[in-house]
Amino acid sequence: MSRMKIMLIALVAFVAMSTAAIAGPTVIKLAHPNVPQHPMGQGFEKFKELVETRTNGEFRVDIYDSSKFGNFDSVVQGLQFNMLQMGSAATPNLAPFSDDFLLFDLPFLFPTYESSDLITDGPIGINAAKALERTGIIGLGYIEIGFRNIWNNKRTVKTMADAKGLKIRSTPSKAHIATLKDLGMNPTPISWGEVYTALQQKTVDGIDIDLNLAWHNNFPEVTNNLTIVNSLYSPHLVMMSKKFLDSLSDTNKVIILEAFEESKLYERKLIRDGEKEILTKLAGKGVTVYTLTPEERARWAEATKGVYNQFEKRIGKDLINRAKATIAAGK
């Protein structure tokens, strides 16, 4: 090879490297609705760390926490047009894509976190996520918020009789509202941004929410009774733009998907370990904690069977039975 050709090849390589340096890293915009200190926020920070380290800076992850990118519709549209590369959404919001997501709205379906893993990581959860692919969105897998419990300012709730008549903030989910009604409470949908003030001003008596969200949003400051019910399990599906995923090299695709899998398990562990830590701290906040007895929880579950009847046609009796069988086999 002539000296001139060698110099030309070297020049082309230099220009290519310089252009890549000027262009900078490929940016992954990632949106989620929670505060950074919540396990969900920490889980996505873990994802950011893994991706940026393992690609040697070729990728940069910009996180839009606390719904800064916008509401659910904004996230979906952003993913479809690749203006957003990753996003997280609660499963009730995903019901327009597939009624299978309504399975997670059924009360007292999951006795433990291990049983929820059987559904989210198994064929049922995977099949539900596939429904988004036709819209240009890939469902990567599920992280979680946790199990819902009753916080209130009126009295210690040990039985359904104690819960009767309590005005409890609910989500707009029809299943969530129906569950609280069947338990004798008065569900009151209030937007998330107004919840703390509503509890503080006693516009509502309490809220049905998991431990981590309550703790990281300072709800123990404005509620003094907690009943561990573990009624509804709340997962979030993490989604990716199909256009973005398809644009990746095989090597980078593996790096990003493996990083998500690790951060998913990390987030779930933070949720579950965090609940144990929060329960030890609540007494110092003046919160009285009571856990339903197994017998009483069974009565609550029996009282909400009407929710299953209400949603059985949309979800499908076969799917509900398969979920129950999967959980029973995994015990």
Kinemage of the C-alpha trace (Angstrom):
@kinemage 1
@onewidth
@group {chain A} dominant
@subgroup {mainchain}
@vectorlist {calphas} color= white
{ca met a 1} P 0.000 0.000 0.000
{ca ser a 2} L 1.396 3.420 -0.964
{ca arg a 3} L 2.266 6.027 1.607
{ca met a 4} L -0.428 8.310 0.162
{ca lys a 5} L -3.154 5.676 0.640
{ca ile a 6} L -2.059 5.054 4.237
{ca met a 7} L -2.232 8.768 4.956
{ca leu a 8} L -5.656 8.979 3.311
{ca ile a 9} L -7.030 6.071 5.394
{ca ala a 10} L -5.644 7.642 8.557
{ca leu a 11} L -7.255 10.969 7.658
{ca val a 12} L -10.670 9.357 7.037
{ca ala a 13} L -10.458 7.514 10.346
{ca phe a 14} L -9.520 10.712 12.168
{ca val a 15} L -12.392 12.629 10.617
{ca ala a 16} L -14.841 9.844 11.516
{ca met a 17} L -13.661 9.820 15.121
{ca ser a 18} L -13.814 13.604 15.334
{ca thr a 19} L -17.334 13.665 13.919
{ca ala a 20} L -18.482 11.068 16.465
{ca ala a 21} L -16.901 13.095 19.255
{ca ile a 22} L -18.634 16.270 18.078
{ca ala a 23} L -21.978 14.468 17.758
{ca gly a 24} L -21.709 13.291 21.346
{ca pro a 25} L -23.348 10.302 22.982
{ca thr a 26} L -26.675 8.815 21.940
{ca val a 27} L -29.264 10.121 24.391
{ca ile a 28} L -31.916 7.902 25.970
{ca lys a 29} L -34.730 10.076 27.325
{ca leu a 30} L -36.485 8.183 30.126
{ca ala a 31} L -39.700 9.397 31.800
{ca his a 32} L -41.391 8.185 34.983
{ca pro a 33} L -43.974 9.665 37.391
{ca asn a 34} L -42.159 9.281 40.716
{ca val a 35} L -39.837 11.410 42.827
{ca pro a 36} L -36.099 10.603 42.506
{ca gln a 37} L -35.767 9.220 46.047
{ca his a 38} L -38.541 6.647 45.521
{ca pro a 39} L -37.308 3.121 44.662
{ca met a 40} L -38.579 3.648 41.123
{ca gly a 41} L -36.397 6.727 40.785
{ca gln a 42} L -33.430 4.888 42.278
{ca gly a 43} L -34.025 1.939 39.961
{ca phe a 44} L -33.833 4.160 36.895
{ca glu a 45} L -30.694 5.824 38.259
{ca lys a 46} L -29.230 2.318 38.449
{ca phe a 47} L -30.192 1.748 34.804
{ca lys a 48} L -28.508 5.025 33.857
{ca glu a 49} L -25.319 4.041 35.675
{ca leu a 50} L -25.184 0.588 34.066
{ca val a 51} L -25.825 1.799 30.515
{ca glu a 52} L -23.410 4.718 30.606
{ca thr a 53} L -20.649 2.618 32.189
{ca arg a 54} L -21.032 -0.421 29.960
{ca thr a 55} L -21.155 1.597 26.735
{ca asn a 56} L -18.137 3.666 27.799
{ca gly a 57} L -20.134 6.857 27.442
{ca glu a 58} L -21.495 6.028 23.991
{ca phe a 59} L -24.983 6.409 25.514
{ca arg a 60} L -26.308 8.971 27.970
{ca val a 61} L -29.529 8.490 29.932
{ca asp a 62} L -31.513 11.653 30.726
{ca ile a 63} L -34.177 10.987 33.354
{ca tyr a 64} L -37.415 12.973 33.477
{ca asp a 65} L -38.806 12.126 36.930
{ca ser a 66} L -41.991 13.357 38.641
{ca ser a 67} L -43.951 13.418 35.346
{ca lys a 68} L -41.742 16.242 34.014
{ca phe a 69} L -42.074 14.871 30.486
{ca gly a 70} L -45.853 15.079 30.763
{ca asn a 71} L -48.869 12.875 31.470
{ca phe a 72} L -49.482 9.319 30.314
{ca asp a 73} L -50.669 10.399 26.841
{ca ser a 74} L -47.514 12.485 26.381
{ca val a 75} L -45.342 9.508 27.321
{ca val a 76} L -47.132 7.181 24.888
{ca gln a 77} L -46.922 9.654 22.015
{ca gly a 78} L -43.285 10.372 22.823
{ca leu a 79} L -42.461 6.667 22.624
{ca gln a 80} L -44.387 6.162 19.397
{ca phe a 81} L -42.516 8.959 17.625
{ca asn a 82} L -39.172 8.243 19.336
{ca met a 83} L -39.107 11.686 20.958
{ca leu a 84} L -38.905 9.641 24.158
{ca gln a 85} L -36.966 6.392 24.240
{ca met a 86} L -38.187 4.882 27.554
{ca gly a 87} L -41.112 5.424 29.892
{ca ser a 88} L -42.972 3.873 32.786
{ca ala a 89} L -46.745 3.610 33.257
{ca ala a 90} L -49.111 2.039 35.783
{ca thr a 91} L -50.982 -0.933 34.337
{ca pro a 92} L -54.510 0.581 34.738
{ca asn a 93} L -53.470 3.268 32.229
{ca leu a 94} L -52.573 0.552 29.725
{ca ala a 95} L -56.032 -1.063 29.614
{ca pro a 96} L -56.895 0.727 26.311
{ca phe a 97} L -54.136 -1.376 24.687
{ca ser a 98} L -55.330 -4.663 26.208
{ca asp a 99} L -57.946 -5.689 28.760
{ca asp a 100} L -55.364 -8.176 30.071
{ca phe a 101} L -53.847 -5.303 32.083
{ca leu a 102} L -57.075 -5.093 34.107
{ca leu a 103} L -56.050 -8.352 35.760
{ca phe a 104} L -53.792 -6.292 38.029
{ca asp a 105} L -56.807 -4.287 39.207
{ca leu a 106} L -58.424 -7.311 40.842
{ca pro a 107} L -58.310 -7.154 44.657
{ca phe a 108} L -56.674 -9.811 46.820
{ca leu a 109} L -55.460 -11.760 43.790
{ca phe a 110} L -51.825 -11.796 44.912
{ca pro a 111} L -51.036 -13.141 48.399
{ca thr a 112} L -47.303 -12.307 48.220
{ca tyr a 113} L -44.711 -10.510 46.120
{ca glu a 114} L -43.423 -13.879 44.944
{ca ser a 115} L -46.865 -14.628 43.503
{ca ser a 116} L -46.906 -11.309 41.638
{ca asp a 117} L -43.546 -12.180 40.063
{ca leu a 118} L -45.078 -15.353 38.636
{ca ile a 119} L -47.571 -13.257 36.680
{ca thr a 120} L -45.498 -10.219 35.660
{ca asp a 121} L -42.457 -12.265 34.593
{ca gly a 122} L -44.431 -15.174 33.184
{ca pro a 123} L -46.508 -15.742 30.032
{ca ile a 124} L -49.483 -13.690 31.276
{ca gly a 125} L -47.502 -10.506 31.871
{ca ile a 126} L -45.392 -10.948 28.742
{ca asn a 127} L -48.471 -11.486 26.557
{ca ala a 128} L -50.161 -8.357 27.922
{ca ala a 129} L -47.068 -6.275 27.132
{ca lys a 130} L -46.976 -7.564 23.549
{ca ala a 131} L -50.244 -5.757 22.858
{ca leu a 132} L -48.336 -2.472 22.693
{ca glu a 133} L -46.065 -3.576 19.835
{ca arg a 134} L -48.620 -2.774 17.150
{ca thr a 135} L -48.482 0.872 18.295
{ca gly a 136} L -44.698 1.128 18.046
{ca ile a 137} L -43.960 0.469 21.721
{ca ile a 138} L -42.043 -2.434 23.275
{ca gly a 139} L -42.899 -3.562 26.790
{ca leu a 140} L -39.572 -4.395 28.436
{ca gly a 141} L -40.907 -5.717 31.743
{ca tyr a 142} L -42.503 -4.755 35.024
{ca ile a 143} L -41.245 -2.856 38.017
{ca glu a 144} L -43.596 -2.161 40.918
{ca ile a 145} L -45.139 0.265 43.363
{ca gly a 146} L -46.287 -2.352 45.851
{ca phe a 147} L -49.414 -3.429 47.721
{ca arg a 148} L -52.109 -0.967 48.771
{ca asn a 149} L -52.996 -0.378 52.422
{ca ile a 150} L -55.448 1.866 54.280
{ca trp a 151} L -54.129 5.071 55.873
{ca asn a 152} L -56.623 7.242 57.758
{ca asn a 153} L -57.065 9.961 60.390
{ca lys a 154} L -60.263 8.724 62.000
{ca arg a 155} L -59.548 5.467 63.822
{ca thr a 156} L -57.564 2.250 63.886
{ca val a 157} L -59.130 -0.074 61.325
{ca lys a 158} L -59.096 -3.729 62.386
{ca thr a 159} L -62.303 -4.927 60.727
{ca met a 160} L -64.595 -3.989 57.847
{ca ala a 161} L -66.938 -2.491 60.460
{ca asp a 162} L -64.147 -0.097 61.451
{ca ala a 163} L -63.587 0.842 57.794
{ca lys a 164} L -67.260 1.468 57.060
{ca gly a 165} L -68.015 5.018 55.967
{ca leu a 166} L -64.420 6.229 55.729
{ca lys a 167} L -63.938 8.759 52.934
{ca ile a 168} L -60.865 7.360 51.166
{ca arg a 169} L -58.965 8.901 48.269
{ca ser a 170} L -58.959 6.492 45.341
{ca thr a 171} L -57.540 6.470 41.848
{ca pro a 172} L -59.982 6.886 38.921
{ca ser a 173} L -59.754 3.104 38.320
{ca lys a 174} L -63.256 1.618 38.266
{ca ala a 175} L -61.940 -1.540 39.924
{ca his a 176} L -60.229 0.445 42.681
{ca ile a 177} L -63.427 2.413 43.328
{ca ala a 178} L -65.535 -0.776 43.301
{ca thr a 179} L -63.145 -2.475 45.754
{ca leu a 180} L -63.390 0.338 48.305
{ca lys a 181} L -67.180 0.477 47.911
{ca asp a 182} L -67.537 -3.267 48.489
{ca leu a 183} L -65.488 -2.865 51.672
{ca gly a 184} L -67.942 -0.251 52.930
{ca met a 185} L -65.780 2.828 52.345
{ca asn a 186} L -66.551 5.967 50.390
{ca pro a 187} L -64.027 6.190 47.519
{ca thr a 188} L -63.204 9.729 46.449
{ca pro a 189} L -61.045 10.193 43.326
{ca ile a 190} L -58.601 13.087 43.776
{ca ser a 191} L -55.755 13.986 41.435
{ca trp a 192} L -52.323 12.952 42.679
{ca gly a 193} L -50.996 16.492 43.022
{ca glu a 194} L -53.804 17.410 45.437
{ca val a 195} L -53.626 14.368 47.721
{ca tyr a 196} L -51.324 15.749 50.434
{ca thr a 197} L -53.415 18.907 50.835
{ca ala a 198} L -56.658 16.884 50.868
{ca leu a 199} L -55.314 14.736 53.716
{ca gln a 200} L -53.941 17.750 55.550
{ca gln a 201} L -57.220 19.670 55.302
{ca lys a 202} L -59.243 16.510 56.001
{ca thr a 203} L -61.144 16.775 52.747
{ca val a 204} L -60.823 12.981 52.885
{ca asp a 205} L -60.313 10.725 55.898
{ca gly a 206} L -57.492 8.775 54.325
{ca ile a 207} L -55.944 7.103 51.326
{ca asp a 208} L -55.520 3.588 49.974
{ca ile a 209} L -51.854 3.460 48.952
{ca asp a 210} L -48.626 1.487 49.299
{ca leu a 211} L -45.954 2.108 51.933
{ca asn a 212} L -43.199 3.522 49.735
{ca leu a 213} L -45.338 6.122 47.964
{ca ala a 214} L -46.849 7.180 51.276
{ca trp a 215} L -43.437 7.515 52.921
{ca his a 216} L -41.650 9.333 50.112
{ca asn a 217} L -44.575 11.760 49.730
{ca asn a 218} L -44.682 12.489 53.484
{ca phe a 219} L -48.182 11.112 54.066
{ca pro a 220} L -47.286 9.953 57.627
{ca glu a 221} L -47.224 13.665 58.468
{ca val a 222} L -50.931 13.957 57.690
{ca thr a 223} L -52.302 10.482 58.596
{ca asn a 224} L -51.946 8.686 61.929
{ca asn a 225} L -53.445 5.219 61.377
{ca leu a 226} L -52.247 2.513 59.005
{ca thr a 227} L -53.844 -0.860 58.368
{ca ile a 228} L -51.796 -3.399 56.435
{ca val a 229} L -54.296 -4.912 54.007
{ca asn a 230} L -52.217 -5.763 50.908
{ca ser a 231} L -55.357 -5.536 48.808
{ca leu a 232} L -54.290 -4.421 45.339
{ca tyr a 233} L -50.882 -5.003 43.771
{ca ser a 234} L -49.612 -2.131 41.622
{ca pro a 235} L -47.033 -2.853 38.896
{ca his a 236} L -45.604 -0.458 36.311
{ca leu a 237} L -44.689 -1.517 32.796
{ca val a 238} L -41.418 -0.088 31.512
{ca met a 239} L -41.688 0.643 27.791
{ca met a 240} L -39.267 1.472 24.985
{ca ser a 241} L -39.723 3.080 21.594
{ca lys a 242} L -39.639 0.334 18.951
{ca lys a 243} L -37.965 2.748 16.532
{ca phe a 244} L -35.173 3.303 19.021
{ca leu a 245} L -34.715 -0.371 19.888
{ca asp a 246} L -34.619 -1.328 16.205
{ca ser a 247} L -31.935 1.293 15.568
{ca leu a 248} L -29.478 -0.281 18.024
{ca ser a 249} L -26.623 -2.579 17.101
{ca asp a 250} L -26.945 -6.121 18.442
{ca thr a 251} L -24.199 -5.403 20.983
{ca asn a 252} L -25.824 -2.242 22.333
{ca lys a 253} L -29.241 -3.875 22.335
{ca val a 254} L -27.920 -6.615 24.631
{ca ile a 255} L -26.241 -4.077 26.919
{ca ile a 256} L -29.397 -2.001 27.313
{ca leu a 257} L -31.783 -4.933 27.787
{ca glu a 258} L -29.486 -6.567 30.347
{ca ala a 259} L -29.134 -3.259 32.172
{ca phe a 260} L -32.908 -2.969 32.350
{ca glu a 261} L -33.257 -6.518 33.703
{ca glu a 262} L -30.750 -5.796 36.467
{ca ser a 263} L -32.321 -2.460 37.362
{ca lys a 264} L -35.796 -4.064 37.388
{ca leu a 265} L -34.772 -6.589 40.030
{ca tyr a 266} L -32.905 -3.872 41.932
{ca glu a 267} L -36.038 -1.679 42.011
{ca arg a 268} L -38.239 -4.505 43.253
{ca lys a 269} L -35.766 -5.286 46.046
{ca leu a 270} L -35.740 -1.631 47.084
{ca ile a 271} L -39.557 -1.628 47.207
{ca arg a 272} L -39.735 -4.750 49.349
{ca asp a 273} L -36.826 -3.953 51.664
{ca gly a 274} L -38.079 -0.371 51.915
{ca glu a 275} L -41.432 -1.539 53.259
{ca lys a 276} L -39.725 -3.327 56.156
{ca glu a 277} L -37.667 -0.231 56.981
{ca ile a 278} L -40.672 2.089 56.752
{ca leu a 279} L -42.704 -0.043 59.159
{ca thr a 280} L -39.944 0.290 61.777
{ca lys a 281} L -39.909 4.098 61.381
{ca leu a 282} L -43.645 4.812 61.487
{ca ala a 283} L -43.952 4.707 65.289
{ca gly a 284} L -41.535 7.630 65.452
{ca lys a 285} L -43.903 9.527 63.172
{ca gly a 286} L -46.840 8.895 65.505
{ca val a 287} L -48.521 6.385 63.201
{ca thr a 288} L -50.404 3.440 64.712
{ca val a 289} L -49.857 0.313 62.585
{ca tyr a 290} L -52.203 -2.667 62.564
{ca thr a 291} L -51.982 -5.753 60.316
{ca leu a 292} L -55.193 -7.547 59.411
{ca thr a 293} L -55.384 -11.085 60.759
{ca pro a 294} L -55.453 -13.793 58.056
{ca glu a 295} L -59.076 -14.512 58.981
{ca glu a 296} L -60.118 -10.864 58.674
{ca arg a 297} L -58.231 -10.416 55.401
{ca ala a 298} L -60.090 -13.456 54.042
{ca arg a 299} L -63.364 -11.713 54.955
{ca trp a 300} L -62.254 -8.596 53.061
{ca ala a 301} L -61.362 -10.736 50.061
{ca glu a 302} L -64.757 -12.439 50.169
{ca ala a 303} L -66.501 -9.070 50.291
{ca thr a 304} L -64.825 -7.933 47.069
{ca lys a 305} L -65.767 -10.919 44.904
{ca gly a 306} L -68.259 -8.665 43.154
{ca val a 307} L -65.333 -6.812 41.563
{ca tyr a 308} L -64.350 -10.043 39.808
{ca asn a 309} L -67.901 -10.492 38.525
{ca gln a 310} L -67.949 -6.889 37.316
{ca phe a 311} L -64.753 -7.190 35.282
{ca glu a 312} L -64.804 -10.877 34.349
{ca lys a 313} L -66.296 -10.264 30.917
{ca arg a 314} L -63.611 -7.728 29.934
{ca ile a 315} L -60.640 -9.589 31.384
{ca gly a 316} L -61.904 -13.047 30.524
{ca lys a 317} L -62.754 -15.805 32.964
{ca asp a 318} L -60.096 -18.043 31.413
{ca leu a 319} L -57.336 -15.491 32.038
{ca ile a 320} L -58.422 -14.967 35.644
{ca asn a 321} L -58.481 -18.718 36.237
{ca arg a 322} L -55.044 -19.151 34.619
{ca ala a 323} L -53.638 -16.425 36.879
{ca lys a 324} L -55.146 -18.077 39.962
{ca ala a 325} L -53.808 -21.480 38.906
{ca thr a 326} L -50.318 -20.057 38.254
{ca ile a 327} L -50.271 -18.452 41.696
{ca ala a 328} L -51.593 -21.580 43.415
{ca ala a 329} L -48.971 -23.768 41.683
{ca gly a 330} L -46.194 -21.408 42.748
{ca lys a 331} L -46.991 -21.463 46.436
